Amino acid sequence: MTPPDEPKRPFKPRPPRAGGTRSPRPDGPRPPWKPRPGGAPRPGPGGPRDTSWQKASGWYDKSVGEEGNFYHQTVVIPGLLRLLRLGETERVKLLDLACGQGVLARSLPATVEYWGVDLSQDLLASARKLDQKSTHRYVHGDACGELPFAETAFSHAACMLALQNVESPERLMRNAAARLVPGGRFVMALNHPCFRIPKQTSWVRDDVNRIQYRRVDRYLSRQRIAIRTNPSMGGASPETWTFHAPLSDLFAWLHAAGLFVDGLEEWVSNKRSAGPAALMENRARAEFPLFLGLSAVKR
Ligand SMILES: C[S@@+](CC[C@H](N)C(=O)[O-])C[C@H]1O[C@@H](n2cnc3c(N)ncnc32)[C@H](O)[C@@H]1O
């Protein structure tokens, strides 16, 4: 689930905290969110942490549809395909980690051999219904655990809008690297970790100076953020998890997995505003990328 990119609220300075402002975090390694061993959902203080979107699958399947949602279609899939550089490989075999209902598979050239992995059975069922190509397979499994098939020698691996929905992204990267051929390419599309963190970033309007800017409340700390997919249902709404990590962690994990970044793109929203605030809203959209695309090669 991605937070909307529309203006949210007018700026109101917060009153100072009781006891003074929080002191800055000292330099040094960031405390992790304690990834679970083996990748299996485990009970935690707030109950089991199952990162699958099974409970939200009906909503997500509908919002993505056959061709992808607005951002899939206009920004993310075209960007991911550009980074994948499929045309440079004679026989493309692609592993899609956390594939959801398979929207990436349906955007690939017909000759690509494809394996998609996801934790949600219902999203996989939808993927199989929408895509019956004999060279495409959809497998139930944990992208951060032991993959439930032996297939290897992939020329490409991808993780589209899902790295921030798994609890152990470093394991997902290691899985991608382990299944790639040397020289194989892993690409990711993420919500931009600097500008688009659920509940921690927002648009703010400064009507005096007529600018809209991006407010970032927290960035360096790793965060685990619960998102209600249907806020009107209150506590009964299905929840999904977002795991935020700063850029430095992403690069350290890629490096540790033997994956060397050779491409980075920052993608802005291509929505357009109309009305009296259009100028400042459109200018802000063009300045602050909402998505990050990364490409890394296995050495
Ligand atoms: C935002 S959806 C993205 C799905 C798809 N890539 C797309 O762009 O539509 C996140 C997906 O991650 C899957 N997921 C979460 N944790 C997972 C894990 N550990 N292993 C495999 N899939 C996982 C969810 O079930 C969900 O389908």
The ligand as an SDF file (V2000), in Angstrom:
LIG
                    3D

 27 29  0  0  0  0  0  0  0  0999 V2000
    2.6040   -4.0570   -2.4610 C   0  0  0  0  0  0  0  0  0  0  0  0
    2.4170   -5.7590   -2.8570 S   0  0  0  0  0  0  0  0  0  0  0  0
    3.3550   -5.7810   -4.3860 C   0  0  0  0  0  0  0  0  0  0  0  0
    2.9890   -6.9540   -5.2450 C   0  0  0  0  0  0  0  0  0  0  0  0
    3.4730   -6.8530   -6.6940 C   0  0  0  0  0  0  0  0  0  0  0  0
    4.9030   -6.8920   -6.7880 N   0  0  0  0  0  0  0  0  0  0  0  0
    2.9100   -5.6170   -7.3350 C   0  0  0  0  0  0  0  0  0  0  0  0
    3.6680   -4.6940   -7.6840 O   0  0  0  0  0  0  0  0  0  0  0  0
    1.6720   -5.5520   -7.4930 O   0  0  0  0  0  0  0  0  0  0  0  0
    3.4910   -6.5580   -1.7200 C   0  0  0  0  0  0  0  0  0  0  0  0
    3.4920   -8.0830   -1.8680 C   0  0  0  0  0  0  0  0  0  0  0  0
    4.5050   -8.6540   -1.0290 O   0  0  0  0  0  0  0  0  0  0  0  0
    4.0470   -9.9290   -0.6240 C   0  0  0  0  0  0  0  0  0  0  0  0
    4.8860  -10.3830    0.4830 N   0  0  0  0  0  0  0  0  0  0  0  0
    5.0350   -9.8120    1.6920 C   0  0  0  0  0  0  0  0  0  0  0  0
    5.9500  -10.5040    2.4040 N   0  0  0  0  0  0  0  0  0  0  0  0
    6.3960  -11.5140    1.6190 C   0  0  0  0  0  0  0  0  0  0  0  0
    7.3650  -12.5390    1.7740 C   0  0  0  0  0  0  0  0  0  0  0  0
    8.0720  -12.6620    2.8910 N   0  0  0  0  0  0  0  0  0  0  0  0
    7.5580  -13.3990    0.7520 N   0  0  0  0  0  0  0  0  0  0  0  0
    6.8350  -13.2910   -0.4010 C   0  0  0  0  0  0  0  0  0  0  0  0
    5.9200  -12.3390   -0.6070 N   0  0  0  0  0  0  0  0  0  0  0  0
    5.7070  -11.4460    0.3930 C   0  0  0  0  0  0  0  0  0  0  0  0
    2.6000   -9.6680   -0.2910 C   0  0  0  0  0  0  0  0  0  0  0  0
    1.8200  -10.8350   -0.1940 O   0  0  0  0  0  0  0  0  0  0  0  0
    2.1960   -8.7570   -1.4590 C   0  0  0  0  0  0  0  0  0  0  0  0
    1.7280   -9.5280   -2.5410 O   0  0  0  0  0  0  0  0  0  0  0  0
  1  2  1  0
  2  3  1  0
  2 10  1  0
  3  4  1  0
  4  5  1  0
  5  6  1  0
  5  7  1  0
  7  8  2  0
  7  9  1  0
 10 11  1  0
 11 12  1  0
 11 26  1  0
 12 13  1  0
 13 14  1  0
 13 24  1  0
 14 15  1  0
 14 23  1  0
 15 16  2  0
 16 17  1  0
 17 18  1  0
 17 23  2  0
 18 19  1  0
 18 20  2  0
 20 21  1  0
 21 22  2  0
 22 23  1  0
 24 25  1  0
 24 26  1  0
 26 27  1  0
M  CHG  2   2   1   9  -1
M  END
$$$$
